[in-house]
Amino acid sequence: MKAIVITSPGGPEVLQLQEVDDPQIHDDEVLIKVEATALNRADTLQRKGSYPPPKGASQYLGLECSGTIEAIGRNVTRWKIGDQVCALLSGGGYAEKVAVPAGQILPVPPGISLKDAASFPEVACTVWSTVFMMSRLSAGETFLIHGGSSGIGTFAIQIAKYYGAKVFVTAGNEEKLAVCKDLGADVCINYKTEDFVARVKEETGGKGVDVILDNIGGAYFQRNLDSLNVDGRLFIIGFMGGTVTEVNLVGLLARRLTVQGAGLRNRSTENKALIVSEVEKKVWPAIVAGKVKPVVYKYLPLSEAAEGHQLMESSKHIGKILLVS
């Protein structure tokens, strides 16, 4: 099969389409003929050599895909050859075929194209596991998403609105904020021209928001704490603004704040299967109902993965970038 290979750690130009061996499946896995994969920020870190795949995972990039099942392991009962599915991966999506544990597979939601289904697994599993399973966002609460126009952000706005939250977002230009508003965001903040802490306080009568989903890390840590309501929860899923900061912890006690962080890729197969099962029960109905839609900025052929990485690192995109096999 063909796959995108990182020829050496570096810029987007190190990504090259090469002929490689087909993956072999284990008894509890299926082989998917990939229709499409989606880019995630983690892919750019792996390409640079700073985010190696977990032990035993595919060496190739790609944390999600959609496609058609081509073979099944002897212990797999739910799926059959020919099923159209999408899947959460530990790697291997930037290829024509990928082996996936059966518990990480989801049916393509009715009304969604096979290609567009590749835009959902990583964002759905990330947002559901962090914001809902761990931070327990519930109807009537307020929720701030940093990077509202990202793949994570555009999904999080829609699913949070579906479950009855009031949604705040930050983004860096008016075009991005307009898309967030169209997706249902209630309060849209341009972080380049406004102080998000002041705006959050103003919009919540001085209280702050109940939950924050943050991919910035160090640079926003103090301001995030300052933006939280009593019993507020900050969930950190990325460090685009660095990993080290100095912080005043007084508010943590005074307002009973919770700070959590988690990744998805390094979780156990069992834990991923649990999250995927929850996503199918709680998120898939919202997609089927048309309340959560795929937000795809660009489709590129697999051979143009380098261009996809350049686009992602420019941060000009809104929503997801897909590579089509």
C-alpha positions as protocol buffer text, in pm:
chain_id: "A"
residue {
  index: 1
  type: MET
  ca { x: 0 y: 0 z: 0 }
}
residue {
  index: 2
  type: LYS
  ca { x: 96 y: 366 z: -16 }
}
residue {
  index: 3
  type: ALA
  ca { x: 144 y: 573 z: 300 }
}
residue {
  index: 4
  type: ILE
  ca { x: 284 y: 912 z: 393 }
}
residue {
  index: 5
  type: VAL
  ca { x: 627 y: 858 z: 548 }
}
residue {
  index: 6
  type: ILE
  ca { x: 820 y: 1104 z: 768 }
}
residue {
  index: 7
  type: THR
  ca { x: 1154 y: 1079 z: 586 }
}
residue {
  index: 8
  type: SER
  ca { x: 1330 y: 1262 z: 873 }
}
residue {
  index: 9
  type: PRO
  ca { x: 1205 y: 1495 z: 1150 }
}
residue {
  index: 10
  type: GLY
  ca { x: 1144 y: 1845 z: 1012 }
}
residue {
  index: 11
  type: GLY
  ca { x: 911 y: 2075 z: 820 }
}
residue {
  index: 12
  type: PRO
  ca { x: 616 y: 1971 z: 602 }
}
residue {
  index: 13
  type: GLU
  ca { x: 849 y: 1891 z: 311 }
}
residue {
  index: 14
  type: VAL
  ca { x: 972 y: 1574 z: 491 }
}
residue {
  index: 15
  type: LEU
  ca { x: 633 y: 1407 z: 429 }
}
residue {
  index: 16
  type: GLN
  ca { x: 650 y: 1179 z: 126 }
}
residue {
  index: 17
  type: LEU
  ca { x: 412 y: 924 z: -26 }
}
residue {
  index: 18
  type: GLN
  ca { x: 590 y: 588 z: -43 }
}
residue {
  index: 19
  type: GLU
  ca { x: 511 y: 221 z: -103 }
}
residue {
  index: 20
  type: VAL
  ca { x: 509 y: 35 z: 231 }
}
residue {
  index: 21
  type: ASP
  ca { x: 395 y: -302 z: 368 }
}
residue {
  index: 22
  type: ASP
  ca { x: 24 y: -357 z: 437 }
}
residue {
  index: 23
  type: PRO
  ca { x: -64 y: -366 z: 809 }
}
residue {
  index: 24
  type: GLN
  ca { x: -133 y: -706 z: 967 }
}
residue {
  index: 25
  type: ILE
  ca { x: -443 y: -739 z: 1185 }
}
residue {
  index: 26
  type: HIS
  ca { x: -470 y: -911 z: 1524 }
}
residue {
  index: 27
  type: ASP
  ca { x: -768 y: -1122 z: 1632 }
}
residue {
  index: 28
  type: ASP
  ca { x: -953 y: -823 z: 1784 }
}
residue {
  index: 29
  type: GLU
  ca { x: -882 y: -582 z: 1498 }
}
residue {
  index: 30
  type: VAL
  ca { x: -1025 y: -494 z: 1159 }
}
residue {
  index: 31
  type: LEU
  ca { x: -849 y: -377 z: 844 }
}
residue {
  index: 32
  type: ILE
  ca { x: -997 y: -58 z: 697 }
}
residue {
  index: 33
  type: LYS
  ca { x: -944 y: 53 z: 337 }
}
residue {
  index: 34
  type: VAL
  ca { x: -909 y: 424 z: 405 }
}
residue {
  index: 35
  type: GLU
  ca { x: -1138 y: 670 z: 229 }
}
residue {
  index: 36
  type: ALA
  ca { x: -1012 y: 977 z: 417 }
}
residue {
  index: 37
  type: THR
  ca { x: -810 y: 1082 z: 720 }
}
residue {
  index: 38
  type: ALA
  ca { x: -811 y: 1415 z: 901 }
}
residue {
  index: 39
  type: LEU
  ca { x: -522 y: 1630 z: 1018 }
}
residue {
  index: 40
  type: ASN
  ca { x: -471 y: 1700 z: 1386 }
}
residue {
  index: 41
  type: ARG
  ca { x: -223 y: 1940 z: 1548 }
}
residue {
  index: 42
  type: ALA
  ca { x: -53 y: 1636 z: 1706 }
}
residue {
  index: 43
  type: ASP
  ca { x: 46 y: 1519 z: 1355 }
}
residue {
  index: 44
  type: THR
  ca { x: 262 y: 1829 z: 1309 }
}
residue {
  index: 45
  type: LEU
  ca { x: 436 y: 1761 z: 1641 }
}
residue {
  index: 46
  type: GLN
  ca { x: 503 y: 1398 z: 1544 }
}
residue {
  index: 47
  type: ARG
  ca { x: 643 y: 1514 z: 1210 }
}
residue {
  index: 48
  type: LYS
  ca { x: 890 y: 1739 z: 1396 }
}
residue {
  index: 49
  type: GLY
  ca { x: 997 y: 1445 z: 1616 }
}
residue {
  index: 50
  type: SER
  ca { x: 844 y: 1574 z: 1942 }
}
residue {
  index: 51
  type: TYR
  ca { x: 541 y: 1342 z: 1973 }
}
residue {
  index: 52
  type: PRO
  ca { x: 638 y: 979 z: 1910 }
}
residue {
  index: 53
  type: PRO
  ca { x: 363 y: 717 z: 1862 }
}
residue {
  index: 54
  type: PRO
  ca { x: 276 y: 499 z: 2163 }
}
residue {
  index: 55
  type: LYS
  ca { x: 448 y: 160 z: 2193 }
}
residue {
  index: 56
  type: GLY
  ca { x: 300 y: -85 z: 1944 }
}
residue {
  index: 57
  type: ALA
  ca { x: 115 y: 180 z: 1741 }
}
residue {
  index: 58
  type: SER
  ca { x: 160 y: 244 z: 1369 }
}
residue {
  index: 59
  type: GLN
  ca { x: 466 y: 455 z: 1287 }
}
residue {
  index: 60
  type: TYR
  ca { x: 260 y: 650 z: 1033 }
}
residue {
  index: 61
  type: LEU
  ca { x: 67 y: 969 z: 1100 }
}
residue {
  index: 62
  type: GLY
  ca { x: -311 y: 992 z: 1131 }
}
residue {
  index: 63
  type: LEU
  ca { x: -527 y: 971 z: 1443 }
}
residue {
  index: 64
  type: GLU
  ca { x: -862 y: 910 z: 1272 }
}
residue {
  index: 65
  type: CYS
  ca { x: -1004 y: 784 z: 945 }
}
residue {
  index: 66
  type: SER
  ca { x: -1309 y: 672 z: 754 }
}
residue {
  index: 67
  type: GLY
  ca { x: -1334 y: 386 z: 509 }
}
residue {
  index: 68
  type: THR
  ca { x: -1461 y: 39 z: 429 }
}
residue {
  index: 69
  type: ILE
  ca { x: -1381 y: -276 z: 626 }
}
residue {
  index: 70
  type: GLU
  ca { x: -1166 y: -509 z: 417 }
}
residue {
  index: 71
  type: ALA
  ca { x: -1085 y: -785 z: 669 }
}
residue {
  index: 72
  type: ILE
  ca { x: -1181 y: -879 z: 1025 }
}
residue {
  index: 73
  type: GLY
  ca { x: -997 y: -1060 z: 1302 }
}
residue {
  index: 74
  type: ARG
  ca { x: -1140 y: -1388 z: 1432 }
}
residue {
  index: 75
  type: ASN
  ca { x: -1267 y: -1234 z: 1761 }
}
residue {
  index: 76
  type: VAL
  ca { x: -1457 y: -948 z: 1593 }
}
residue {
  index: 77
  type: THR
  ca { x: -1835 y: -995 z: 1601 }
}
residue {
  index: 78
  type: ARG
  ca { x: -2002 y: -656 z: 1546 }
}
residue {
  index: 79
  type: TRP
  ca { x: -1844 y: -563 z: 1213 }
}
residue {
  index: 80
  type: LYS
  ca { x: -1835 y: -735 z: 875 }
}
residue {
  index: 81
  type: ILE
  ca { x: -1643 y: -695 z: 549 }
}
residue {
  index: 82
  type: GLY
  ca { x: -1792 y: -412 z: 342 }
}
residue {
  index: 83
  type: ASP
  ca { x: -1917 y: -204 z: 640 }
}
residue {
  index: 84
  type: GLN
  ca { x: -1863 y: 170 z: 603 }
}
residue {
  index: 85
  type: VAL
  ca { x: -1710 y: 303 z: 923 }
}
residue {
  index: 86
  type: CYS
  ca { x: -1495 y: 570 z: 1085 }
}
residue {
  index: 87
  type: ALA
  ca { x: -1239 y: 508 z: 1356 }
}
residue {
  index: 88
  type: LEU
  ca { x: -1022 y: 654 z: 1630 }
}
residue {
  index: 89
  type: LEU
  ca { x: -658 y: 556 z: 1569 }
}
residue {
  index: 90
  type: SER
  ca { x: -328 y: 559 z: 1759 }
}
residue {
  index: 91
  type: GLY
  ca { x: -166 y: 626 z: 1421 }
}
residue {
  index: 92
  type: GLY
  ca { x: -170 y: 501 z: 1062 }
}
residue {
  index: 93
  type: GLY
  ca { x: -447 y: 709 z: 905 }
}
residue {
  index: 94
  type: TYR
  ca { x: -222 y: 869 z: 640 }
}
residue {
  index: 95
  type: ALA
  ca { x: -224 y: 545 z: 441 }
}
residue {
  index: 96
  type: GLU
  ca { x: -440 y: 340 z: 206 }
}
residue {
  index: 97
  type: LYS
  ca { x: -510 y: 78 z: 477 }
}
residue {
  index: 98
  type: VAL
  ca { x: -501 y: 73 z: 855 }
}
residue {
  index: 99
  type: ALA
  ca { x: -548 y: -191 z: 1129 }
}
residue {
  index: 100
  type: VAL
  ca { x: -780 y: -79 z: 1411 }
}
residue {
  index: 101
  type: PRO
  ca { x: -902 y: -238 z: 1738 }
}
residue {
  index: 102
  type: ALA
  ca { x: -1271 y: -321 z: 1690 }
}
residue {
  index: 103
  type: GLY
  ca { x: -1368 y: -115 z: 1997 }
}
residue {
  index: 104
  type: GLN
  ca { x: -1243 y: 206 z: 1832 }
}
residue {
  index: 105
  type: ILE
  ca { x: -1475 y: 183 z: 1533 }
}
residue {
  index: 106
  type: LEU
  ca { x: -1798 y: 375 z: 1478 }
}
residue {
  index: 107
  type: PRO
  ca { x: -2063 y: 341 z: 1206 }
}
residue {
  index: 108
  type: VAL
  ca { x: -2080 y: 629 z: 956 }
}
residue {
  index: 109
  type: PRO
  ca { x: -2373 y: 839 z: 1080 }
}
residue {
  index: 110
  type: PRO
  ca { x: -2672 y: 838 z: 841 }
}
residue {
  index: 111
  type: GLY
  ca { x: -2669 y: 1153 z: 628 }
}
residue {
  index: 112
  type: ILE
  ca { x: -2289 y: 1195 z: 649 }
}
residue {
  index: 113
  type: SER
  ca { x: -2068 y: 1106 z: 352 }
}
residue {
  index: 114
  type: LEU
  ca { x: -1801 y: 841 z: 399 }
}
residue {
  index: 115
  type: LYS
  ca { x: -1536 y: 1106 z: 332 }
}
residue {
  index: 116
  type: ASP
  ca { x: -1673 y: 1360 z: 584 }
}
residue {
  index: 117
  type: ALA
  ca { x: -1709 y: 1091 z: 854 }
}
residue {
  index: 118
  type: ALA
  ca { x: -1328 y: 1110 z: 892 }
}
residue {
  index: 119
  type: SER
  ca { x: -1371 y: 1454 z: 1050 }
}
residue {
  index: 120
  type: PHE
  ca { x: -1549 y: 1322 z: 1362 }
}
residue {
  index: 121
  type: PRO
  ca { x: -1368 y: 1050 z: 1564 }
}
residue {
  index: 122
  type: GLU
  ca { x: -1080 y: 1246 z: 1719 }
}
residue {
  index: 123
  type: VAL
  ca { x: -1276 y: 1564 z: 1795 }
}
residue {
  index: 124
  type: ALA
  ca { x: -1581 y: 1375 z: 1922 }
}
residue {
  index: 125
  type: CYS
  ca { x: -1377 y: 1146 z: 2147 }
}
residue {
  index: 126
  type: THR
  ca { x: -1160 y: 1433 z: 2274 }
}
residue {
  index: 127
  type: VAL
  ca { x: -1448 y: 1669 z: 2353 }
}
residue {
  index: 128
  type: TRP
  ca { x: -1683 y: 1406 z: 2494 }
}
residue {
  index: 129
  type: SER
  ca { x: -1418 y: 1249 z: 2720 }
}
residue {
  index: 130
  type: THR
  ca { x: -1287 y: 1581 z: 2855 }
}
residue {
  index: 131
  type: VAL
  ca { x: -1577 y: 1827 z: 2864 }
}
residue {
  index: 132
  type: PHE
  ca { x: -1859 y: 1584 z: 2939 }
}
residue {
  index: 133
  type: MET
  ca { x: -1720 y: 1265 z: 3098 }
}
residue {
  index: 134
  type: MET
  ca { x: -1458 y: 1438 z: 3315 }
}
residue {
  index: 135
  type: SER
  ca { x: -1565 y: 1804 z: 3352 }
}
residue {
  index: 136
  type: ARG
  ca { x: -1938 y: 1713 z: 3357 }
}
residue {
  index: 137
  type: LEU
  ca { x: -2065 y: 2011 z: 3155 }
}
residue {
  index: 138
  type: SER
  ca { x: -2443 y: 2019 z: 3191 }
}
residue {
  index: 139
  type: ALA
  ca { x: -2745 y: 2209 z: 3062 }
}
residue {
  index: 140
  type: GLY
  ca { x: -2763 y: 2568 z: 3180 }
}
residue {
  index: 141
  type: GLU
  ca { x: -2389 y: 2597 z: 3248 }
}
residue {
  index: 142
  type: THR
  ca { x: -2147 y: 2832 z: 3073 }
}
residue {
  index: 143
  type: PHE
  ca { x: -1858 y: 2696 z: 2866 }
}
residue {
  index: 144
  type: LEU
  ca { x: -1555 y: 2876 z: 2718 }
}
residue {
  index: 145
  type: ILE
  ca { x: -1368 y: 2723 z: 2424 }
}
residue {
  index: 146
  type: HIS
  ca { x: -1030 y: 2863 z: 2323 }
}
residue {
  index: 147
  type: GLY
  ca { x: -966 y: 2834 z: 1949 }
}
residue {
  index: 148
  type: GLY
  ca { x: -1335 y: 2814 z: 1866 }
}
residue {
  index: 149
  type: SER
  ca { x: -1269 y: 2788 z: 1491 }
}
residue {
  index: 150
  type: SER
  ca { x: -1039 y: 2482 z: 1517 }
}
residue {
  index: 151
  type: GLY
  ca { x: -1154 y: 2127 z: 1446 }
}
residue {
  index: 152
  type: ILE
  ca { x: -1202 y: 2072 z: 1821 }
}
residue {
  index: 153
  type: GLY
  ca { x: -1366 y: 2412 z: 1863 }
}
residue {
  index: 154
  type: THR
  ca { x: -1619 y: 2388 z: 1580 }
}
residue {
  index: 155
  type: PHE
  ca { x: -1731 y: 2047 z: 1711 }
}
residue {
  index: 156
  type: ALA
  ca { x: -1735 y: 2156 z: 2078 }
}
residue {
  index: 157
  type: ILE
  ca { x: -1959 y: 2457 z: 2005 }
}
residue {
  index: 158
  type: GLN
  ca { x: -2220 y: 2237 z: 1837 }
}
residue {
  index: 159
  type: ILE
  ca { x: -2229 y: 1952 z: 2089 }
}
residue {
  index: 160
  type: ALA
  ca { x: -2231 y: 2191 z: 2389 }
}
residue {
  index: 161
  type: LYS
  ca { x: -2526 y: 2384 z: 2240 }
}
residue {
  index: 162
  type: TYR
  ca { x: -2705 y: 2053 z: 2172 }
}
residue {
  index: 163
  type: TYR
  ca { x: -2673 y: 1970 z: 2542 }
}
residue {
  index: 164
  type: GLY
  ca { x: -2798 y: 2312 z: 2656 }
}
residue {
  index: 165
  type: ALA
  ca { x: -2484 y: 2502 z: 2757 }
}
residue {
  index: 166
  type: LYS
  ca { x: -2418 y: 2872 z: 2692 }
}
residue {
  index: 167
  type: VAL
  ca { x: -2106 y: 2884 z: 2475 }
}
residue {
  index: 168
  type: PHE
  ca { x: -1824 y: 3141 z: 2478 }
}
residue {
  index: 169
  type: VAL
  ca { x: -1538 y: 3120 z: 2225 }
}
residue {
  index: 170
  type: THR
  ca { x: -1211 y: 3295 z: 2152 }
}
residue {
  index: 171
  type: ALA
  ca { x: -1065 y: 3321 z: 1802 }
}
residue {
  index: 172
  type: GLY
  ca { x: -818 y: 3548 z: 1625 }
}
residue {
  index: 173
  type: ASN
  ca { x: -1018 y: 3723 z: 1352 }
}
residue {
  index: 174
  type: GLU
  ca { x: -1370 y: 3830 z: 1259 }
}
residue {
  index: 175
  type: GLU
  ca { x: -1412 y: 3564 z: 987 }
}
residue {
  index: 176
  type: LYS
  ca { x: -1340 y: 3287 z: 1238 }
}
residue {
  index: 177
  type: LEU
  ca { x: -1571 y: 3444 z: 1497 }
}
residue {
  index: 178
  type: ALA
  ca { x: -1852 y: 3470 z: 1238 }
}
residue {
  index: 179
  type: VAL
  ca { x: -1828 y: 3095 z: 1170 }
}
residue {
  index: 180
  type: CYS
  ca { x: -1838 y: 3025 z: 1546 }
}
residue {
  index: 181
  type: LYS
  ca { x: -2149 y: 3242 z: 1576 }
}
residue {
  index: 182
  type: ASP
  ca { x: -2316 y: 3059 z: 1286 }
}
residue {
  index: 183
  type: LEU
  ca { x: -2242 y: 2727 z: 1461 }
}
residue {
  index: 184
  type: GLY
  ca { x: -2425 y: 2852 z: 1770 }
}
residue {
  index: 185
  type: ALA
  ca { x: -2166 y: 3028 z: 1991 }
}
residue {
  index: 186
  type: ASP
  ca { x: -2339 y: 3283 z: 2216 }
}
residue {
  index: 187
  type: VAL
  ca { x: -2040 y: 3506 z: 2300 }
}
residue {
  index: 188
  type: CYS
  ca { x: -1756 y: 3547 z: 2048 }
}
residue {
  index: 189
  type: ILE
  ca { x: -1434 y: 3711 z: 2167 }
}
residue {
  index: 190
  type: ASN
  ca { x: -1145 y: 3831 z: 1948 }
}
residue {
  index: 191
  type: TYR
  ca { x: -846 y: 3752 z: 2171 }
}
residue {
  index: 192
  type: LYS
  ca { x: -624 y: 3987 z: 1970 }
}
residue {
  index: 193
  type: THR
  ca { x: -837 y: 4296 z: 2042 }
}
residue {
  index: 194
  type: GLU
  ca { x: -1017 y: 4204 z: 2366 }
}
residue {
  index: 195
  type: ASP
  ca { x: -924 y: 4079 z: 2713 }
}
residue {
  index: 196
  type: PHE
  ca { x: -1117 y: 3754 z: 2735 }
}
residue {
  index: 197
  type: VAL
  ca { x: -1119 y: 3758 z: 3118 }
}
residue {
  index: 198
  type: ALA
  ca { x: -1289 y: 4099 z: 3125 }
}
residue {
  index: 199
  type: ARG
  ca { x: -1541 y: 3999 z: 2859 }
}
residue {
  index: 200
  type: VAL
  ca { x: -1625 y: 3670 z: 3036 }
}
residue {
  index: 201
  type: LYS
  ca { x: -1678 y: 3855 z: 3365 }
}
residue {
  index: 202
  type: GLU
  ca { x: -1894 y: 4118 z: 3192 }
}
residue {
  index: 203
  type: GLU
  ca { x: -2113 y: 3856 z: 3023 }
}
residue {
  index: 204
  type: THR
  ca { x: -2158 y: 3647 z: 3340 }
}
residue {
  index: 205
  type: GLY
  ca { x: -2234 y: 3928 z: 3586 }
}
residue {
  index: 206
  type: GLY
  ca { x: -1886 y: 3897 z: 3737 }
}
residue {
  index: 207
  type: LYS
  ca { x: -1916 y: 3524 z: 3810 }
}
residue {
  index: 208
  type: GLY
  ca { x: -1708 y: 3359 z: 3538 }
}
residue {
  index: 209
  type: VAL
  ca { x: -1776 y: 3046 z: 3333 }
}
residue {
  index: 210
  type: ASP
  ca { x: -1831 y: 2694 z: 3464 }
}
residue {
  index: 211
  type: VAL
  ca { x: -1604 y: 2500 z: 3224 }
}
residue {
  index: 212
  type: ILE
  ca { x: -1308 y: 2598 z: 3002 }
}
residue {
  index: 213
  type: LEU
  ca { x: -1156 y: 2380 z: 2728 }
}
residue {
  index: 214
  type: ASP
  ca { x: -802 y: 2505 z: 2669 }
}
residue {
  index: 215
  type: ASN
  ca { x: -535 y: 2412 z: 2414 }
}
residue {
  index: 216
  type: ILE
  ca { x: -300 y: 2702 z: 2499 }
}
residue {
  index: 217
  type: GLY
  ca { x: -159 y: 2590 z: 2834 }
}
residue {
  index: 218
  type: GLY
  ca { x: 97 y: 2803 z: 3015 }
}
residue {
  index: 219
  type: ALA
  ca { x: 28 y: 3140 z: 2853 }
}
residue {
  index: 220
  type: TYR
  ca { x: -343 y: 3128 z: 2949 }
}
residue {
  index: 221
  type: PHE
  ca { x: -326 y: 2941 z: 3280 }
}
residue {
  index: 222
  type: GLN
  ca { x: -366 y: 3238 z: 3517 }
}
residue {
  index: 223
  type: ARG
  ca { x: -625 y: 3408 z: 3297 }
}
residue {
  index: 224
  type: ASN
  ca { x: -822 y: 3083 z: 3271 }
}
residue {
  index: 225
  type: LEU
  ca { x: -832 y: 3050 z: 3651 }
}
residue {
  index: 226
  type: ASP
  ca { x: -940 y: 3415 z: 3673 }
}
residue {
  index: 227
  type: SER
  ca { x: -1225 y: 3341 z: 3428 }
}
residue {
  index: 228
  type: LEU
  ca { x: -1381 y: 3054 z: 3625 }
}
residue {
  index: 229
  type: ASN
  ca { x: -1696 y: 3060 z: 3837 }
}
residue {
  index: 230
  type: VAL
  ca { x: -1722 y: 2898 z: 4183 }
}
residue {
  index: 231
  type: ASP
  ca { x: -1680 y: 2520 z: 4132 }
}
residue {
  index: 232
  type: GLY
  ca { x: -1538 y: 2594 z: 3786 }
}
residue {
  index: 233
  type: ARG
  ca { x: -1344 y: 2333 z: 3586 }
}
residue {
  index: 234
  type: LEU
  ca { x: -1046 y: 2402 z: 3358 }
}
residue {
  index: 235
  type: PHE
  ca { x: -954 y: 2125 z: 3117 }
}
residue {
  index: 236
  type: ILE
  ca { x: -618 y: 2150 z: 2935 }
}
residue {
  index: 237
  type: ILE
  ca { x: -572 y: 1948 z: 2614 }
}
residue {
  index: 238
  type: GLY
  ca { x: -276 y: 2126 z: 2454 }
}
residue {
  index: 239
  type: PHE
  ca { x: 21 y: 2355 z: 2508 }
}
residue {
  index: 240
  type: MET
  ca { x: 29 y: 2589 z: 2207 }
}
residue {
  index: 241
  type: GLY
  ca { x: 127 y: 2866 z: 2450 }
}
residue {
  index: 242
  type: GLY
  ca { x: 394 y: 2667 z: 2635 }
}
residue {
  index: 243
  type: THR
  ca { x: 407 y: 2433 z: 2933 }
}
residue {
  index: 244
  type: VAL
  ca { x: 567 y: 2650 z: 3202 }
}
residue {
  index: 245
  type: THR
  ca { x: 412 y: 2946 z: 3384 }
}
residue {
  index: 246
  type: GLU
  ca { x: 394 y: 3122 z: 3720 }
}
residue {
  index: 247
  type: VAL
  ca { x: 52 y: 3121 z: 3885 }
}
residue {
  index: 248
  type: ASN
  ca { x: -128 y: 3265 z: 4185 }
}
residue {
  index: 249
  type: LEU
  ca { x: -322 y: 2973 z: 4334 }
}
residue {
  index: 250
  type: VAL
  ca { x: -542 y: 3171 z: 4576 }
}
residue {
  index: 251
  type: GLY
  ca { x: -850 y: 3147 z: 4351 }
}
residue {
  index: 252
  type: LEU
  ca { x: -818 y: 2769 z: 4340 }
}
residue {
  index: 253
  type: LEU
  ca { x: -917 y: 2746 z: 4707 }
}
residue {
  index: 254
  type: ALA
  ca { x: -1147 y: 3047 z: 4725 }
}
residue {
  index: 255
  type: ARG
  ca { x: -1363 y: 2926 z: 4435 }
}
residue {
  index: 256
  type: ARG
  ca { x: -1309 y: 2547 z: 4468 }
}
residue {
  index: 257
  type: LEU
  ca { x: -1162 y: 2519 z: 4118 }
}
residue {
  index: 258
  type: THR
  ca { x: -1066 y: 2196 z: 3940 }
}
residue {
  index: 259
  type: VAL
  ca { x: -779 y: 2177 z: 3690 }
}
residue {
  index: 260
  type: GLN
  ca { x: -748 y: 1866 z: 3474 }
}
residue {
  index: 261
  type: GLY
  ca { x: -556 y: 1760 z: 3168 }
}
residue {
  index: 262
  type: ALA
  ca { x: -562 y: 1459 z: 2938 }
}
residue {
  index: 263
  type: GLY
  ca { x: -458 y: 1333 z: 2600 }
}
residue {
  index: 264
  type: LEU
  ca { x: -634 y: 1066 z: 2399 }
}
residue {
  index: 265
  type: ARG
  ca { x: -362 y: 887 z: 2205 }
}
residue {
  index: 266
  type: ASN
  ca { x: -180 y: 725 z: 2498 }
}
residue {
  index: 267
  type: ARG
  ca { x: -490 y: 588 z: 2671 }
}
residue {
  index: 268
  type: SER
  ca { x: -537 y: 211 z: 2688 }
}
residue {
  index: 269
  type: THR
  ca { x: -736 y: 26 z: 2421 }
}
residue {
  index: 270
  type: GLU
  ca { x: -1000 y: -49 z: 2688 }
}
residue {
  index: 271
  type: ASN
  ca { x: -1032 y: 317 z: 2784 }
}
residue {
  index: 272
  type: LYS
  ca { x: -1060 y: 427 z: 2421 }
}
residue {
  index: 273
  type: ALA
  ca { x: -1330 y: 165 z: 2361 }
}
residue {
  index: 274
  type: LEU
  ca { x: -1527 y: 304 z: 2656 }
}
residue {
  index: 275
  type: ILE
  ca { x: -1503 y: 659 z: 2518 }
}
residue {
  index: 276
  type: VAL
  ca { x: -1599 y: 546 z: 2166 }
}
residue {
  index: 277
  type: SER
  ca { x: -1901 y: 361 z: 2306 }
}
residue {
  index: 278
  type: GLU
  ca { x: -2013 y: 674 z: 2495 }
}
residue {
  index: 279
  type: VAL
  ca { x: -1964 y: 887 z: 2182 }
}
residue {
  index: 280
  type: GLU
  ca { x: -2183 y: 653 z: 1979 }
}
residue {
  index: 281
  type: LYS
  ca { x: -2457 y: 674 z: 2243 }
}
residue {
  index: 282
  type: LYS
  ca { x: -2437 y: 1046 z: 2322 }
}
residue {
  index: 283
  type: VAL
  ca { x: -2289 y: 1224 z: 2017 }
}
residue {
  index: 284
  type: TRP
  ca { x: -2402 y: 1018 z: 1717 }
}
residue {
  index: 285
  type: PRO
  ca { x: -2775 y: 1098 z: 1777 }
}
residue {
  index: 286
  type: ALA
  ca { x: -2691 y: 1471 z: 1757 }
}
residue {
  index: 287
  type: ILE
  ca { x: -2515 y: 1416 z: 1423 }
}
residue {
  index: 288
  type: VAL
  ca { x: -2803 y: 1205 z: 1289 }
}
residue {
  index: 289
  type: ALA
  ca { x: -3047 y: 1481 z: 1395 }
}
residue {
  index: 290
  type: GLY
  ca { x: -2843 y: 1736 z: 1195 }
}
residue {
  index: 291
  type: LYS
  ca { x: -2757 y: 1934 z: 1510 }
}
residue {
  index: 292
  type: VAL
  ca { x: -2383 y: 1860 z: 1479 }
}
residue {
  index: 293
  type: LYS
  ca { x: -2242 y: 1896 z: 1128 }
}
residue {
  index: 294
  type: PRO
  ca { x: -1897 y: 1827 z: 986 }
}
residue {
  index: 295
  type: VAL
  ca { x: -1698 y: 2148 z: 937 }
}
residue {
  index: 296
  type: VAL
  ca { x: -1441 y: 2077 z: 665 }
}
residue {
  index: 297
  type: TYR
  ca { x: -1215 y: 2355 z: 539 }
}
residue {
  index: 298
  type: LYS
  ca { x: -1034 y: 2168 z: 264 }
}
residue {
  index: 299
  type: TYR
  ca { x: -1002 y: 1827 z: 99 }
}
residue {
  index: 300
  type: LEU
  ca { x: -657 y: 1733 z: -30 }
}
residue {
  index: 301
  type: PRO
  ca { x: -530 y: 1412 z: -191 }
}
residue {
  index: 302
  type: LEU
  ca { x: -316 y: 1198 z: 43 }
}
residue {
  index: 303
  type: SER
  ca { x: -12 y: 1280 z: -172 }
}
residue {
  index: 304
  type: GLU
  ca { x: -47 y: 1650 z: -70 }
}
residue {
  index: 305
  type: ALA
  ca { x: -14 y: 1588 z: 306 }
}
residue {
  index: 306
  type: ALA
  ca { x: 271 y: 1842 z: 318 }
}
residue {
  index: 307
  type: GLU
  ca { x: 40 y: 2116 z: 190 }
}
residue {
  index: 308
  type: GLY
  ca { x: -214 y: 2015 z: 455 }
}
residue {
  index: 309
  type: HIS
  ca { x: 48 y: 2053 z: 728 }
}
residue {
  index: 310
  type: GLN
  ca { x: 152 y: 2395 z: 596 }
}
residue {
  index: 311
  type: LEU
  ca { x: -211 y: 2504 z: 605 }
}
residue {
  index: 312
  type: MET
  ca { x: -263 y: 2372 z: 960 }
}
residue {
  index: 313
  type: GLU
  ca { x: 51 y: 2545 z: 1088 }
}
residue {
  index: 314
  type: SER
  ca { x: -58 y: 2874 z: 928 }
}
residue {
  index: 315
  type: SER
  ca { x: -378 y: 2852 z: 1140 }
}
residue {
  index: 316
  type: LYS
  ca { x: -575 y: 3004 z: 850 }
}
residue {
  index: 317
  type: HIS
  ca { x: -815 y: 2708 z: 839 }
}
residue {
  index: 318
  type: ILE
  ca { x: -1156 y: 2684 z: 1004 }
}
residue {
  index: 319
  type: GLY
  ca { x: -1263 y: 2333 z: 1109 }
}
residue {
  index: 320
  type: LYS
  ca { x: -1097 y: 2021 z: 971 }
}
residue {
  index: 321
  type: ILE
  ca { x: -852 y: 1949 z: 688 }
}
residue {
  index: 322
  type: LEU
  ca { x: -906 y: 1609 z: 523 }
}
residue {
  index: 323
  type: LEU
  ca { x: -669 y: 1393 z: 319 }
}
residue {
  index: 324
  type: VAL
  ca { x: -853 y: 1171 z: 73 }
}
residue {
  index: 325
  type: SER
  ca { x: -696 y: 842 z: -33 }
}
